[in-house]
Amino acid sequence: MPAQEPARLPVSHRDFGRVSVYFGERSGKYPDGNQILIRGSEIRVALDTPLVSNHIGAAFDDSEMVVLGHVHEDHIAGLHRLPNAPVYAHVRDLPTVQSWDGMLAAYGDMDPSQAAAMRANFERKFHYTPRPDAIGYEDGAVWDLGSNRITAFHLPGHTAGHCALLIEPEDVLFIGDIDLTGFGPYYGDACSNLADFRRTLEAVAHIPAKVWVTSHHRGIYTDREHFLRDLASFTGKLDEREHKLCAMLQAGPRSLEQLIEQRLLYPPGYDAAWVEGAERRTISQHLTELLARGQVQQDAQGHYQLN
């Protein structure tokens, strides 16, 4: 039987034909997320399984298949409720859902005590359960649900296998962690890639849709112009970070460790198991771009400075 959750008010949702969007707490703000369920004429499908899935009831628990847009702990928090449902993940995210070693590899190196603490946290907060039986899919994969179909668009950057999932005929596009939040794009894992994310942010605007659903915070867009404005603001965070990094270097040459200590993503002093690694990978990717453009140089001691 699925684990029992504390009592909570009924989960609000919005319907688009056979597609329902159930809202997580605070419109799916992390650690929660927004849940999409599809009542196909032949099969019921869940897209991702955030924490809110544990509070929906039969509408979720009757799901017969799960398609993951990408794999992070907050997107698999309901898989424990569906032990017999086939689970699909993009081939480049597949190891992340199949085993703890795969999850650790995606996040990046950390010492054993940090890894153990992170796993304990994931098990406690997100009901973390690996799915070694998960099945891989590729870009362009299609699932025929009878009355509906789902098409996968590979949009990497956040993770190597991050995908948007288009549900037809309602033309609902689940864009996952292209979440359009004020924080901006996240590409701080070992499997993340800034250059890929830049291409993704351009490509997502060209996928035909009438409704856009984010995993977190923003929720649902039904107005294309509103979606495009928020997408532009989200994309602009990349330039803001670059400018902030250059401002750090205006004070003089800095080592990577000094830049990490100053923090690009998080406030100085903020700490969690993943933070230093995320800062290191994020800053390094921006430095690589700045070096390639000739805006920054690196001296013999490994310090970075503006040209």
NORVENBEL-V33444 format. One record per pair of residues at least 24 apart in sequence whose C-alpha atoms are under 7 Angstrom apart, sorted by the first residue. I is the first residue (numbers start at 1). J is the second residue. D is the distance in Angstrom with one decimal. If there is no record, write none. Layout:
<<I:J:D> <I:J:D>>
//
This chain:
<<2:80:6.8> <2:81:4.8> <5:54:6.7> <11:55:7.0> <11:56:6.2> <16:170:6.6> <17:170:6.5> <24:52:5.1> <26:217:6.6> <27:216:6.5> <27:217:4.7> <27:218:6.6> <27:219:5.9> <28:215:6.5> <28:216:4.5> <28:217:5.0> <29:216:4.8> <29:217:4.5> <30:216:6.4> <31:74:6.1> <32:74:6.6> <33:215:5.2> <33:216:5.1> <34:215:5.1> <34:216:6.3> <34:219:6.9> <40:145:5.0> <40:146:6.1> <40:147:5.5> <40:148:5.8> <41:145:6.4> <41:146:5.2> <41:147:5.2> <42:145:5.5> <42:146:5.2> <43:145:5.7> <48:75:5.3> <48:76:6.3> <49:75:5.2> <49:76:5.0> <49:77:5.6> <49:78:4.7> <49:79:6.3> <50:74:5.5> <50:75:4.7> <50:76:6.0> <50:77:5.1> <50:78:6.0> <51:77:5.3> <51:78:6.3> <51:126:6.8> <53:78:5.7> <54:78:6.0> <69:162:5.8> <69:163:4.9> <69:164:6.2> <69:165:6.7> <69:176:6.4> <70:159:7.0> <70:161:6.1> <70:162:4.6> <70:163:6.3> <71:96:6.4> <71:97:6.3> <73:122:6.6> <73:126:6.5> <73:128:6.9> <74:126:6.4> <77:126:4.6> <77:127:5.5> <77:128:6.2> <80:127:6.8> <80:129:6.2> <86:134:6.7> <87:134:4.9> <87:135:6.1> <88:134:5.7> <88:135:4.8> <88:136:5.7> <88:137:6.6> <89:134:6.9> <89:135:6.2> <89:136:5.2> <89:137:6.0> <90:136:5.2> <90:137:4.7> <90:138:5.8> <90:161:5.3> <91:136:4.5> <91:137:5.5> <91:138:6.3> <91:161:6.7> <92:160:5.7> <92:161:4.6> <93:160:6.4> <93:161:4.8> <94:136:5.9> <97:130:5.7> <97:131:5.8> <98:130:5.2> <98:131:4.6> <98:132:4.0> <98:133:6.9> <98:134:6.3> <99:130:5.2> <99:131:6.8> <99:132:6.3> <100:130:6.7> <106:189:6.4> <106:190:5.4> <106:191:5.1> <107:189:4.8> <107:190:5.3> <107:191:6.9> <108:189:6.1> <108:190:4.7> <114:273:5.9> <155:200:5.1> <156:196:5.8> <156:197:6.1> <156:200:6.5> <157:187:6.2> <157:192:5.0> <157:193:4.5> <157:194:5.9> <157:196:4.7> <157:197:4.0> <158:186:5.8> <158:187:4.9> <158:192:5.2> <158:193:6.8> <158:197:6.6> <159:191:5.4> <159:192:4.7> <160:191:5.3> <160:192:5.9> <171:209:4.8> <171:210:5.4> <171:211:6.4> <172:209:6.0> <172:210:6.2> <172:211:4.6> <172:212:5.9> <173:209:6.0> <173:211:6.1> <173:212:4.9> <173:213:6.1> <174:212:6.0> <174:213:4.8> <174:214:6.2> <175:212:6.8> <175:213:6.0> <175:214:5.4> <176:214:5.0> <176:215:4.6> <177:214:6.5> <177:215:5.8> <178:214:6.8> <179:214:5.0> <179:215:6.1> <179:216:5.7> <179:218:6.8> <180:218:6.8> <180:230:6.1> <180:231:6.0> <180:234:5.2> <181:217:6.7> <181:218:6.8> <181:234:6.7> <182:234:6.9> <184:234:5.2> <184:237:5.4> <185:234:6.8> <187:282:6.5> <188:278:4.1> <188:279:6.6> <188:281:5.4> <188:282:5.1> <189:278:5.9> <194:285:6.5> <201:235:6.8> <242:286:6.6> <249:305:5.7> <249:306:6.3> <250:306:6.8> <252:305:6.4> <253:303:5.7> <253:304:5.3> <253:305:4.6> <254:303:5.1> <254:304:5.3> <254:305:6.7> <255:302:6.4> <255:303:4.4> <255:304:6.1>>
//
